[in-house]
Amino acid sequence: MENKKTSLEEKLSLPKIGKDVYIPTSLYLGHGRDDFQGGLCKIVSIEEGISAGKKTYFVEVAERPGHMYNWDYLQENQGKWKKEYGNKRGYPDPDYRTEFNDW
């Protein structure tokens, strides 16, 4: 009997432009202007690359332009982030206070 993948695994086997993917929250002590609240984000570009000596993909999302995410890392954590974020969308959440932007 063939091992069936879950629908989430099937959807995430390869990145696709226009598809939603969960992106984690990122908070910074030295550059708070780059803070980002995690959630669902839309893939807008895909690049092939190498990470840890292995071919992988890197994706950019509309909600965080200029930042690329390792596709393997995103895939590994989708289930956890789905529980954490549910239907929430990811968004920039900059903190411009001086004490968090003096790196």
C-alpha positions as MATLAB code, in Angstrom:
seq = 'MENKKTSLEEKLSLPKIGKDVYIPTSLYLGHGRDDFQGGLCKIVSIEEGISAGKKTYFVEVAERPGHMYNWDYLQENQGKWKKEYGNKRGYPDPDYRTEFNDW';
ca = [
       0.000    0.000    0.000;
       1.355    3.410   -0.975;
       2.061    5.864    1.848;
      -0.297    8.828    1.378;
       0.886   12.347    2.136;
      -1.291   14.704    4.137;
      -2.885   17.526    2.175;
      -0.514   20.010    3.865;
       2.535   17.972    2.785;
       1.232   17.728   -0.780;
       0.614   21.471   -0.958;
       4.081   22.259    0.363;
       6.228   19.792   -1.564;
       7.402   22.617   -3.865;
       6.902   26.358   -3.462;
       4.452   28.020   -5.837;
       4.007   31.718   -6.525;
       0.660   32.922   -5.239;
       0.342   30.229   -2.565;
       0.073   31.056    1.130;
       2.676   29.770    3.571;
       3.169   30.372    7.282;
       6.086   32.683    8.127;
       7.338   32.922   11.743;
       7.458   36.008   13.931;
      10.838   37.797   13.945;
      11.683   40.262   16.739;
      15.009   42.084   16.994;
      16.750   43.842   19.884;
      19.161   45.847   17.726;
      17.011   46.609   14.671;
      13.406   46.688   15.834;
      12.377   48.460   12.638;
      12.576   44.975   11.035;
      10.176   43.276   13.483;
       7.594   41.043   11.810;
       4.494   39.337   13.211;
       4.129   35.830   11.834;
       1.209   34.292   10.018;
       0.062   33.397    6.529;
       1.887   35.187    3.712;
       1.697   34.995   -0.080;
       4.737   33.726   -2.014;
       5.819   36.255   -4.674;
       9.200   34.910   -5.813;
      11.244   31.711   -5.679;
      14.993   31.216   -6.098;
      17.053   28.042   -6.137;
      20.035   27.981   -3.833;
      22.257   25.960   -1.535;
      21.866   25.670    2.218;
      24.018   23.383    4.367;
      25.491   21.893    1.177;
      22.071   20.862   -0.139;
      19.993   22.247   -2.998;
      16.891   24.018   -1.771;
      14.554   26.870   -2.605;
      14.268   30.292   -1.066;
      10.976   32.160   -1.128;
      10.035   35.806   -0.748;
       6.574   36.807    0.473;
       4.509   39.891   -0.353;
       4.211   40.852    3.303;
       7.999   41.015    3.820;
       9.677   42.176    0.606;
      13.430   41.762    0.337;
      13.605   38.900    2.856;
      14.141   35.334    1.631;
      13.137   32.226    3.607;
      14.613   28.741    3.298;
      11.831   26.538    1.943;
      12.993   23.427    3.835;
      12.784   25.321    7.144;
       9.324   26.656    6.301;
       8.051   23.189    5.340;
       9.301   21.594    8.555;
       7.359   24.058   10.711;
       4.052   24.578    8.883;
       2.051   22.332   11.235;
       3.358   24.093   14.340;
       2.763   27.559   12.892;
      -0.708   26.630   11.662;
      -1.648   25.841   15.280;
      -0.012   29.069   16.495;
      -1.297   31.521   13.865;
      -4.460   29.913   12.487;
      -5.917   32.262    9.852;
      -3.903   35.325   10.952;
      -1.935   37.059    8.217;
       1.724   38.003    8.721;
       2.611   41.711    8.749;
       5.492   44.116    9.448;
       5.401   45.430   13.020;
       8.311   47.893   13.225;
       9.501   49.195   16.584;
      11.210   52.533   15.956;
      12.268   53.225   19.549;
      15.927   54.258   19.657;
      16.928   51.651   22.251;
      15.868   48.896   19.841;
      17.536   50.338   16.734;
      21.095   51.145   17.726;
      23.007   48.221   16.276;
];
